[in-house]
Amino acid sequence: MKIWIIDPWLTIERRLWIEGWARYSRHQIFAFAFPPSFQMPSGTPSPIARERARRLARRIRRYLTGSATRDPSRQPTGLPDLVLLTDGLDGLALVEEVGDLLTGVPFWIYWHRSAMACPKTSTLEEIAIELRTTRIVERCVFHGEGQRQHFLRALAQHELKLALKVEKHATVLPSGFEPFPLPSEDAFFREPLTLWILRGEPEEIPLLIATLDHPAFRSQNFRVLLLSERPEREATRTQRLPPGLRARILGILNPETHEARRWTSVARAVVEGSICLHSPIHLMRLAFEGPWPLAPAGSGLLEAFPEALRPRYAYHSPEELAERLTALLRGSPQASQEIRQALIAWTWPSLAPRYDDLCETALDNG
C-alpha cells in the first residue's frame, strides 16, 4: 500500500513521527513536506496555509506528471492508495490544485495540533482553515481522546451536521515515538533540574512566569532548562521574564541535540509548557528516559497511563503545576519504571501495526 503524508509544517517532532512510522510500517510511506521557517508564527494564517498548499500541490503534480503546470495531456503515474494530510494545511486549496490527478484516492487528516481542540488559544482564521479542510477529508485521526472530544464539541458549534459525520469515522491513534539513542556520558548537576518544553505558543511565557513565580518556589533552589526546536526565537521571548526568573534558566536547547539528551538523565521533571494539545512526541521521548512528565489536562500523553493514575501527571492551572513541580523538586527523585513501562506500548514497533491496519481500511472502503 502506498501512503502519502502531506505536511506543510515539518517540525522535528513531525519528522520523527513520519520516519518512525516509515521505519516499522509494512507499507510504503512517502512524504511531501516543507519545514517551518524561523519567521513563521506558531499559528497558521490563511495566506501561509493556502500558499504552502499550492506549493505542495505543484510538487505533487510534478511528481505524478513530470510538470508542475496543469496539462490534460499528461496522465499521472504512481498514484497513492491513501493521502494523509496533517494540520496547518488548507486542504481545500490543495484539492482545488491537484484533485484532478487524485480522483478516487481517499483523503484523511492526522491532527498533531488542532485549533478547534484549543479554541481558547486559537484564532478564527485558524478555525476557518480547519473547517475547510475537515469538509474535504473522509476521516479524521486524532493523537488523543481528549483532543478528539474537544475537536468534536467545537466543530458541532460551527457545523453540527459536519460534526456528526466526522464523529462516525473519528479515530484515535497515539503519535508514536522512538527512544533516544543512549548518550555517551551523563551530565552531573547538583541542583534539582526541570526540563520545560516550549513550542512558540503565545500563552507559554505567561504560564512559565505564573508557575515559577509561585510563592512555593521563592525559597527553593532549582534550575530550569528550556527546550525548543527554535532556540533563537525562544531566547528573544524569554527576555520578557523578570530578572529573578531569568536567573533560574540554565539555557535553551534543541531537544534533539546530544547535550539535551545528557541533561535528561539528571532532570527531575519535564513540563509540557503549552496548554494547547500537541502531539506529545518530545514529552514522551524525554519521559521515557526518567524525568517525571507534567502535561496539561487533556494531553495525549496522559492516555498512556491507567485512568486512576492520570491525575499524577496532569495540571489544570499554573497553581496546580507549581504545586506538583515543587513536590517533585523538594523530594527524592521519583521512580519512573511505571512511566517507561506504560510508554513502551507507544513506541513504534508496537504502534506501527495499528497505523497500518487502520490505513488498510481505506482499501476496504474503496
C-alpha positions as a LaTeX table, in Angstrom:
\begin{tabular}{lrrr}
\hline
Residue & $x$ (\AA) & $y$ (\AA) & $z$ (\AA) \\
\hline
Met1 & 0.00 & 0.00 & 0.00 \\
Lys2 & 1.31 & 3.48 & $-0.91$ \\
Ile3 & 0.58 & 6.15 & 1.70 \\
Trp4 & 1.39 & 9.80 & 1.11 \\
Ile5 & 1.78 & 12.23 & 4.01 \\
Ile6 & 1.30 & 15.91 & 3.14 \\
Asp7 & 2.80 & 18.12 & 5.85 \\
Pro8 & 3.19 & 21.90 & 5.47 \\
Trp9 & 4.89 & 22.35 & 8.86 \\
Leu10 & 7.57 & 19.69 & 9.15 \\
Thr11 & 8.87 & 20.31 & 12.64 \\
Ile12 & 11.44 & 17.94 & 14.14 \\
Glu13 & 8.61 & 16.27 & 16.04 \\
Arg14 & 6.61 & 15.60 & 12.87 \\
Arg15 & 9.69 & 14.38 & 11.04 \\
Leu16 & 10.30 & 11.90 & 13.87 \\
Trp17 & 6.67 & 10.77 & 13.57 \\
Ile18 & 6.96 & 10.15 & 9.81 \\
Glu19 & 10.36 & 8.48 & 9.98 \\
Gly20 & 9.37 & 6.26 & 12.90 \\
Trp21 & 6.22 & 5.03 & 11.20 \\
Ala22 & 8.01 & 4.50 & 7.88 \\
Arg23 & 10.77 & 2.50 & 9.58 \\
Tyr24 & 8.36 & $-0.04$ & 11.09 \\
Ser25 & 5.47 & 0.03 & 8.62 \\
Arg26 & 4.71 & $-2.81$ & 6.24 \\
His27 & 3.54 & $-0.16$ & 3.75 \\
Gln28 & 5.37 & 2.39 & 1.64 \\
Ile29 & 5.29 & 5.82 & 3.33 \\
Phe30 & 6.20 & 8.87 & 1.25 \\
Ala31 & 6.11 & 12.48 & 2.46 \\
Phe32 & 5.63 & 15.80 & 0.68 \\
Ala33 & 6.59 & 18.43 & 3.23 \\
Phe34 & 8.05 & 21.86 & 3.95 \\
Pro35 & 9.95 & 22.73 & 7.13 \\
Pro36 & 8.80 & 25.76 & 9.14 \\
Ser37 & 10.74 & 28.99 & 8.64 \\
Phe38 & 12.24 & 30.93 & 11.54 \\
Gln39 & 9.78 & 33.77 & 10.97 \\
Met40 & 6.72 & 31.52 & 10.79 \\
Pro41 & 4.25 & 32.19 & 13.62 \\
Ser42 & 3.02 & 29.42 & 15.91 \\
Gly43 & $-0.46$ & 29.59 & 14.38 \\
Thr44 & $-1.37$ & 29.21 & 10.73 \\
Pro45 & $-2.57$ & 32.39 & 8.99 \\
Ser46 & $-4.72$ & 31.72 & 5.92 \\
Pro47 & $-2.22$ & 33.13 & 3.37 \\
Ile48 & 0.54 & 30.80 & 4.65 \\
Ala49 & $-1.75$ & 27.75 & 4.80 \\
Arg50 & $-3.03$ & 28.44 & 1.29 \\
Glu51 & 0.37 & 29.28 & $-0.21$ \\
Arg52 & 2.00 & 26.16 & 1.22 \\
Ala53 & $-0.89$ & 24.03 & $-0.03$ \\
Arg54 & $-0.39$ & 25.37 & $-3.55$ \\
Arg55 & 3.37 & 24.86 & $-3.44$ \\
Leu56 & 2.89 & 21.27 & $-2.25$ \\
Ala57 & 0.28 & 20.74 & $-4.99$ \\
Arg58 & 2.78 & 21.84 & $-7.64$ \\
Arg59 & 5.34 & 19.44 & $-6.20$ \\
Ile60 & 2.78 & 16.61 & $-6.30$ \\
Arg61 & 1.79 & 17.44 & $-9.90$ \\
Arg62 & 5.43 & 17.42 & $-10.96$ \\
Tyr63 & 5.94 & 14.07 & $-9.22$ \\
Leu64 & 2.92 & 12.49 & $-10.94$ \\
Thr65 & 3.17 & 14.03 & $-14.42$ \\
Gly66 & 6.67 & 15.48 & $-14.77$ \\
Ser67 & 5.32 & 19.05 & $-14.94$ \\
Ala68 & 4.22 & 21.45 & $-12.21$ \\
Thr69 & 1.67 & 23.10 & $-14.53$ \\
Arg70 & $-1.75$ & 21.70 & $-15.35$ \\
Asp71 & $-1.61$ & 19.79 & $-18.65$ \\
Pro72 & $-4.52$ & 17.45 & $-19.57$ \\
Ser73 & $-2.28$ & 15.54 & $-21.97$ \\
Arg74 & $-0.08$ & 14.30 & $-19.11$ \\
Gln75 & $-1.51$ & 11.28 & $-17.32$ \\
Pro76 & $-0.46$ & 10.66 & $-13.70$ \\
Thr77 & 1.64 & 7.64 & $-12.78$ \\
Gly78 & 2.47 & 6.26 & $-9.36$ \\
Leu79 & $-0.77$ & 7.22 & $-7.64$ \\
Pro80 & $-1.07$ & 6.59 & $-3.87$ \\
Asp81 & $-3.68$ & 4.44 & $-2.18$ \\
Leu82 & $-4.21$ & 6.98 & 0.60 \\
Val83 & $-3.35$ & 10.65 & 1.17 \\
Leu84 & $-2.88$ & 11.60 & 4.83 \\
Leu85 & $-2.89$ & 15.36 & 5.40 \\
Thr86 & $-1.64$ & 16.97 & 8.60 \\
Asp87 & $-2.84$ & 20.15 & 10.27 \\
Gly88 & $-1.66$ & 23.60 & 9.25 \\
Leu89 & $-2.62$ & 22.97 & 5.64 \\
Asp90 & $-5.51$ & 24.48 & 3.69 \\
Gly91 & $-6.81$ & 21.14 & 2.44 \\
Leu92 & $-9.41$ & 22.72 & 0.16 \\
Ala93 & $-6.73$ & 24.75 & $-1.63$ \\
Leu94 & $-4.68$ & 21.58 & $-2.13$ \\
Val95 & $-7.62$ & 19.66 & $-3.61$ \\
Glu96 & $-8.51$ & 22.56 & $-5.90$ \\
Glu97 & $-4.98$ & 22.48 & $-7.30$ \\
Val98 & $-4.33$ & 18.74 & $-7.61$ \\
Gly99 & $-7.66$ & 16.97 & $-7.10$ \\
Asp100 & $-7.97$ & 16.26 & $-10.83$ \\
Leu101 & $-4.98$ & 13.89 & $-10.56$ \\
Leu102 & $-6.14$ & 12.15 & $-7.39$ \\
Thr103 & $-9.73$ & 11.33 & $-8.24$ \\
Gly104 & $-10.88$ & 8.34 & $-6.19$ \\
Val105 & $-7.94$ & 8.49 & $-3.76$ \\
Pro106 & $-9.20$ & 8.88 & $-0.16$ \\
Phe107 & $-8.02$ & 11.92 & 1.82 \\
Trp108 & $-7.63$ & 11.64 & 5.61 \\
Ile109 & $-6.08$ & 14.01 & 8.14 \\
Tyr110 & $-3.95$ & 13.42 & 11.25 \\
Trp111 & $-4.30$ & 16.21 & 13.81 \\
His112 & $-0.99$ & 16.80 & 15.61 \\
Arg113 & $-2.40$ & 20.13 & 16.76 \\
Ser114 & $-5.94$ & 21.40 & 16.26 \\
Ala115 & $-7.16$ & 24.97 & 16.59 \\
Met116 & $-10.70$ & 23.75 & 17.23 \\
Ala117 & $-9.48$ & 21.47 & 20.00 \\
Cys118 & $-7.87$ & 24.53 & 21.66 \\
Pro119 & $-10.38$ & 27.35 & 21.00 \\
Lys120 & $-9.09$ & 29.49 & 23.89 \\
Thr121 & $-5.68$ & 29.85 & 22.25 \\
Ser122 & $-6.73$ & 29.82 & 18.57 \\
Thr123 & $-7.82$ & 32.47 & 16.10 \\
Leu124 & $-10.98$ & 32.48 & 13.99 \\
Glu125 & $-8.71$ & 32.35 & 10.94 \\
Glu126 & $-7.12$ & 29.09 & 12.09 \\
Ile127 & $-10.52$ & 27.59 & 12.82 \\
Ala128 & $-11.80$ & 28.60 & 9.36 \\
Ile129 & $-8.85$ & 26.76 & 7.75 \\
Glu130 & $-9.67$ & 23.63 & 9.76 \\
Leu131 & $-13.32$ & 23.81 & 8.76 \\
Arg132 & $-12.41$ & 23.99 & 5.06 \\
Thr133 & $-10.04$ & 21.06 & 5.44 \\
Thr134 & $-12.43$ & 18.95 & 7.51 \\
Arg135 & $-15.09$ & 19.24 & 4.81 \\
Ile136 & $-12.89$ & 17.56 & 2.17 \\
Val137 & $-11.47$ & 14.62 & 4.16 \\
Glu138 & $-13.10$ & 11.25 & 4.71 \\
Arg139 & $-11.61$ & 10.51 & 8.13 \\
Cys140 & $-10.08$ & 12.49 & 10.99 \\
Val141 & $-7.39$ & 10.80 & 13.08 \\
Phe142 & $-6.50$ & 12.32 & 16.46 \\
His143 & $-3.45$ & 11.77 & 18.64 \\
Gly144 & $-5.56$ & 11.58 & 21.80 \\
Glu145 & $-9.11$ & 11.03 & 23.01 \\
Gly146 & $-9.17$ & 14.36 & 24.83 \\
Gln147 & $-8.21$ & 16.12 & 21.61 \\
Arg148 & $-10.92$ & 14.23 & 19.70 \\
Gln149 & $-13.61$ & 15.23 & 22.18 \\
His150 & $-12.57$ & 18.90 & 22.27 \\
Phe151 & $-12.48$ & 18.99 & 18.46 \\
Leu152 & $-15.93$ & 17.45 & 18.01 \\
Arg153 & $-17.53$ & 19.73 & 20.60 \\
Ala154 & $-16.09$ & 22.83 & 18.93 \\
Leu155 & $-16.97$ & 21.57 & 15.43 \\
Ala156 & $-20.59$ & 20.98 & 16.49 \\
Gln157 & $-20.85$ & 24.66 & 17.43 \\
His158 & $-19.85$ & 25.65 & 13.90 \\
Glu159 & $-21.41$ & 22.90 & 11.75 \\
Leu160 & $-23.46$ & 20.29 & 13.57 \\
Lys161 & $-24.06$ & 18.09 & 10.50 \\
Leu162 & $-20.35$ & 18.02 & 9.73 \\
Ala163 & $-19.54$ & 17.13 & 13.35 \\
Leu164 & $-21.96$ & 14.19 & 13.27 \\
Lys165 & $-20.40$ & 12.99 & 10.01 \\
Val166 & $-16.84$ & 13.30 & 11.34 \\
Glu167 & $-17.71$ & 11.54 & 14.61 \\
Lys168 & $-18.75$ & 8.36 & 12.75 \\
His169 & $-15.21$ & 7.83 & 11.49 \\
Ala170 & $-13.10$ & 9.77 & 14.02 \\
Thr171 & $-10.22$ & 7.61 & 15.25 \\
Val172 & $-7.58$ & 7.98 & 17.95 \\
Leu173 & $-4.02$ & 6.81 & 17.32 \\
Pro174 & $-1.20$ & 7.91 & 19.67 \\
Ser175 & 1.57 & 9.75 & 17.91 \\
Gly176 & 4.30 & 7.15 & 18.45 \\
Phe177 & 7.99 & 7.65 & 19.25 \\
Glu178 & 11.38 & 6.01 & 19.24 \\
Pro179 & 13.58 & 6.24 & 22.36 \\
Phe180 & 16.66 & 8.45 & 22.29 \\
Pro181 & 19.99 & 6.86 & 21.41 \\
Leu182 & 21.91 & 6.40 & 24.65 \\
Pro183 & 24.29 & 9.32 & 25.38 \\
Ser184 & 27.97 & 8.51 & 25.67 \\
Glu185 & 28.08 & 10.10 & 29.12 \\
Asp186 & 25.63 & 11.51 & 31.67 \\
Ala187 & 25.61 & 15.09 & 32.87 \\
Phe188 & 26.18 & 15.97 & 36.53 \\
Phe189 & 24.19 & 18.72 & 38.24 \\
Arg190 & 23.76 & 19.48 & 41.95 \\
Glu191 & 20.52 & 21.49 & 41.87 \\
Pro192 & 17.10 & 19.98 & 41.14 \\
Leu193 & 16.53 & 20.44 & 37.41 \\
Thr194 & 13.34 & 20.72 & 35.35 \\
Leu195 & 13.11 & 20.43 & 31.57 \\
Trp196 & 10.48 & 22.77 & 30.10 \\
Ile197 & 9.24 & 22.35 & 26.52 \\
Leu198 & 8.32 & 25.50 & 24.58 \\
Arg199 & 6.55 & 25.38 & 21.20 \\
Gly200 & 6.19 & 29.07 & 20.31 \\
Glu201 & 2.58 & 29.41 & 21.53 \\
Pro202 & 1.58 & 32.85 & 22.88 \\
Glu203 & 0.37 & 31.53 & 26.23 \\
Glu204 & 3.62 & 29.76 & 27.13 \\
Ile205 & 5.60 & 32.65 & 28.60 \\
Pro206 & 2.73 & 33.82 & 30.86 \\
Leu207 & 2.35 & 30.20 & 32.05 \\
Leu208 & 6.08 & 29.94 & 32.74 \\
Ile209 & 6.05 & 33.20 & 34.72 \\
Ala210 & 2.88 & 32.34 & 36.65 \\
Thr211 & 4.27 & 28.93 & 37.62 \\
Leu212 & 7.83 & 29.85 & 38.58 \\
Asp213 & 6.70 & 33.00 & 40.39 \\
His214 & 4.52 & 30.92 & 42.72 \\
Pro215 & 5.34 & 31.56 & 46.42 \\
Ala216 & 6.26 & 27.89 & 46.88 \\
Phe217 & 9.31 & 28.37 & 44.65 \\
Arg218 & 10.74 & 31.56 & 46.10 \\
Ser219 & 12.86 & 29.89 & 48.78 \\
Gln220 & 13.66 & 26.82 & 46.75 \\
Asn221 & 16.90 & 26.10 & 44.96 \\
Phe222 & 16.27 & 24.78 & 41.43 \\
Arg223 & 17.06 & 25.43 & 37.78 \\
Val224 & 15.12 & 25.15 & 34.52 \\
Leu225 & 16.44 & 24.08 & 31.13 \\
Leu226 & 14.19 & 25.23 & 28.28 \\
Leu227 & 13.80 & 23.02 & 25.21 \\
Ser228 & 12.66 & 24.34 & 21.86 \\
Glu229 & 13.00 & 23.41 & 18.20 \\
Arg230 & 13.72 & 27.11 & 17.59 \\
Pro231 & 16.03 & 28.18 & 20.45 \\
Glu232 & 16.89 & 31.55 & 18.87 \\
Arg233 & 13.26 & 32.60 & 18.81 \\
Glu234 & 12.69 & 31.48 & 22.40 \\
Ala235 & 15.78 & 33.36 & 23.54 \\
Thr236 & 14.07 & 36.54 & 22.35 \\
Arg237 & 10.78 & 35.67 & 24.03 \\
Thr238 & 12.35 & 34.79 & 27.38 \\
Gln239 & 13.75 & 38.32 & 27.64 \\
Arg240 & 10.27 & 39.15 & 28.95 \\
Leu241 & 10.94 & 37.08 & 32.07 \\
Pro242 & 11.58 & 39.01 & 35.30 \\
Pro243 & 15.30 & 39.10 & 36.18 \\
Gly244 & 14.85 & 36.74 & 39.14 \\
Leu245 & 13.23 & 34.10 & 36.93 \\
Arg246 & 15.74 & 34.57 & 34.13 \\
Ala247 & 18.48 & 33.74 & 36.63 \\
Arg248 & 16.92 & 30.30 & 37.12 \\
Ile249 & 17.09 & 29.49 & 33.37 \\
Leu250 & 20.08 & 27.30 & 32.67 \\
Gly251 & 19.78 & 27.78 & 28.90 \\
Ile252 & 17.72 & 26.90 & 25.81 \\
Leu253 & 18.50 & 23.78 & 23.80 \\
Asn254 & 17.01 & 21.94 & 20.87 \\
Pro255 & 15.52 & 18.73 & 22.35 \\
Glu256 & 17.23 & 16.62 & 19.66 \\
Thr257 & 20.77 & 17.72 & 20.48 \\
His258 & 23.27 & 15.45 & 22.20 \\
Glu259 & 23.62 & 17.98 & 25.03 \\
Ala260 & 19.87 & 17.96 & 25.73 \\
Arg261 & 19.93 & 14.17 & 25.97 \\
Arg262 & 22.70 & 14.34 & 28.55 \\
Trp263 & 20.69 & 16.70 & 30.78 \\
Thr264 & 17.66 & 14.43 & 30.55 \\
Ser265 & 19.43 & 11.85 & 32.70 \\
Val266 & 19.66 & 14.24 & 35.70 \\
Ala267 & 16.34 & 16.11 & 35.37 \\
Arg268 & 13.64 & 15.53 & 37.98 \\
Ala269 & 10.71 & 16.55 & 35.78 \\
Val270 & 9.76 & 17.53 & 32.24 \\
Val271 & 6.94 & 20.01 & 31.67 \\
Glu272 & 4.82 & 20.42 & 28.53 \\
Gly273 & 4.63 & 24.22 & 28.62 \\
Ser274 & 1.78 & 24.74 & 26.17 \\
Ile275 & $-1.85$ & 24.29 & 27.21 \\
Cys276 & $-2.75$ & 23.60 & 23.58 \\
Leu277 & $-2.97$ & 19.87 & 22.87 \\
His278 & 0.05 & 18.96 & 20.74 \\
Ser279 & 1.31 & 15.53 & 19.77 \\
Pro280 & 3.44 & 14.79 & 22.85 \\
Ile281 & 6.35 & 13.22 & 20.99 \\
His282 & 9.15 & 15.25 & 22.62 \\
Leu283 & 7.47 & 14.81 & 26.00 \\
Met284 & 7.20 & 11.04 & 25.62 \\
Arg285 & 10.81 & 10.63 & 24.49 \\
Leu286 & 12.08 & 12.65 & 27.42 \\
Ala287 & 9.80 & 10.99 & 30.00 \\
Phe288 & 10.88 & 7.56 & 28.76 \\
Glu289 & 14.42 & 8.40 & 29.95 \\
Gly290 & 13.40 & 9.16 & 33.55 \\
Pro291 & 12.08 & 12.71 & 34.19 \\
Trp292 & 8.56 & 12.81 & 35.65 \\
Pro293 & 6.18 & 14.24 & 32.98 \\
Leu294 & 3.70 & 17.03 & 33.73 \\
Ala295 & 1.22 & 17.82 & 30.95 \\
Pro296 & $-1.93$ & 19.94 & 30.59 \\
Ala297 & $-5.20$ & 18.14 & 31.28 \\
Gly298 & $-6.37$ & 16.53 & 28.05 \\
Ser299 & $-2.87$ & 15.86 & 26.72 \\
Gly300 & $-2.49$ & 12.66 & 24.72 \\
Leu301 & 0.39 & 11.65 & 26.97 \\
Leu302 & $-1.99$ & 11.06 & 29.88 \\
Glu303 & $-3.81$ & 8.35 & 27.94 \\
Ala304 & $-0.71$ & 6.15 & 28.10 \\
Phe305 & $-1.35$ & 5.63 & 31.82 \\
Pro306 & $-4.15$ & 3.83 & 33.68 \\
Glu307 & $-7.02$ & 6.24 & 34.26 \\
Ala308 & $-6.63$ & 6.16 & 38.06 \\
Leu309 & $-3.02$ & 7.37 & 37.77 \\
Arg310 & $-3.52$ & 10.16 & 35.22 \\
Pro311 & $-4.09$ & 12.95 & 37.80 \\
Arg312 & $-0.49$ & 12.45 & 38.96 \\
Tyr313 & 0.79 & 13.71 & 35.62 \\
Ala314 & $-1.81$ & 16.37 & 34.73 \\
Tyr315 & $-2.17$ & 20.04 & 35.61 \\
His316 & $-5.22$ & 22.30 & 35.17 \\
Ser317 & $-3.69$ & 25.66 & 36.16 \\
Pro318 & $-0.36$ & 27.37 & 36.86 \\
Glu319 & $-1.03$ & 26.98 & 40.57 \\
Glu320 & $-1.54$ & 23.24 & 40.26 \\
Leu321 & 1.53 & 22.92 & 38.05 \\
Ala322 & 3.60 & 24.83 & 40.62 \\
Glu323 & 2.39 & 22.60 & 43.44 \\
Arg324 & 3.17 & 19.38 & 41.58 \\
Leu325 & 6.54 & 20.63 & 40.39 \\
Thr326 & 7.51 & 21.88 & 43.85 \\
Ala327 & 6.80 & 18.47 & 45.35 \\
Leu328 & 8.94 & 16.77 & 42.71 \\
Leu329 & 11.86 & 19.15 & 43.19 \\
Arg330 & 11.80 & 19.07 & 47.01 \\
Gly331 & 11.62 & 15.31 & 47.43 \\
Ser332 & 13.82 & 12.50 & 46.28 \\
Pro333 & 13.75 & 11.67 & 42.55 \\
Gln334 & 10.61 & 9.72 & 41.69 \\
Ala335 & 10.90 & 6.16 & 40.42 \\
Ser336 & 9.97 & 6.17 & 36.74 \\
Gln337 & 9.64 & 2.46 & 35.98 \\
Glu338 & 5.85 & 2.70 & 35.63 \\
Ile339 & 6.24 & 5.60 & 33.18 \\
Arg340 & 8.66 & 3.70 & 30.98 \\
Gln341 & 6.53 & 0.56 & 31.15 \\
Ala342 & 3.40 & 2.45 & 30.11 \\
Leu343 & 5.15 & 4.25 & 27.25 \\
Ile344 & 6.60 & 1.07 & 25.73 \\
Ala345 & 3.17 & 0.46 & 24.19 \\
Trp346 & 3.55 & 3.73 & 22.28 \\
Thr347 & 6.93 & 3.01 & 20.75 \\
Trp348 & 6.79 & 2.42 & 17.00 \\
Pro349 & 7.34 & $-1.35$ & 17.00 \\
Ser350 & 4.06 & $-1.60$ & 18.95 \\
Leu351 & 2.12 & 1.20 & 17.24 \\
Ala352 & 3.06 & 0.83 & 13.56 \\
Pro353 & 0.86 & $-2.27$ & 13.02 \\
Arg354 & $-2.14$ & $-0.32$ & 14.38 \\
Tyr355 & $-1.44$ & 2.51 & 11.94 \\
Asp356 & $-1.08$ & 0.05 & 9.07 \\
Asp357 & $-4.29$ & $-1.78$ & 9.96 \\
Leu358 & $-6.27$ & 1.46 & 10.04 \\
Cys359 & $-4.89$ & 2.62 & 6.70 \\
Glu360 & $-5.86$ & $-0.67$ & 5.08 \\
Thr361 & $-9.50$ & 0.09 & 5.83 \\
Ala362 & $-9.23$ & 2.80 & 3.16 \\
Leu363 & $-8.75$ & 0.00 & 0.63 \\
Asp364 & $-11.70$ & $-1.95$ & 2.06 \\
Asn365 & $-13.95$ & 1.12 & 1.76 \\
Gly366 & $-12.78$ & 1.66 & $-1.79$ \\
\hline
\end{tabular}
